[in-house]
């Protein structure tokens, strides 16, 4: 089984105070990693086994964590395409929900690892259009793509 390795190519990464924003230029998806997920992702170097990632991340986070906690982050990072290769998850982790993690008591001292992803609009999708009845100069400005005598129809 390959060791988890964070993807670097095709990504724009911006560190903020408590989170890391990652934009995937190939899929046009934006991912927001909370501090816990970003810390674990940072240690996915393709050389470190899960136990090392667990130890190093726990030290950085200021609270001991266990391998299951790291596996939850790896599951989300894999699903988001932020690892070079899909990480094969242990059977017990594949269907482990955040609710179950809380019941295990693993998230009491730390925020659970969380990766939120959205599809970023293309330039064309993000552009605003002018509604019918309003002034225009060209048809491309109108939602209907028809500018007739200076008014969108």
BELRABEL-V184869 format. One record per helix or strand of 3 or more residues. SS is the DSSP state (alpha for helix, beta for strand). FROM is the first residue (numbers start at 0). LEN is the number of residues. If there is no record, write none. Layout:
SS&FROM&LEN  SS&FROM&LEN
This chain:
beta&10&5  beta&18&6  beta&28&6  alpha&34&8  alpha&49&12  alpha&66&13  alpha&90&4  alpha&97&7  beta&114&5  alpha&122&4  alpha&138&3
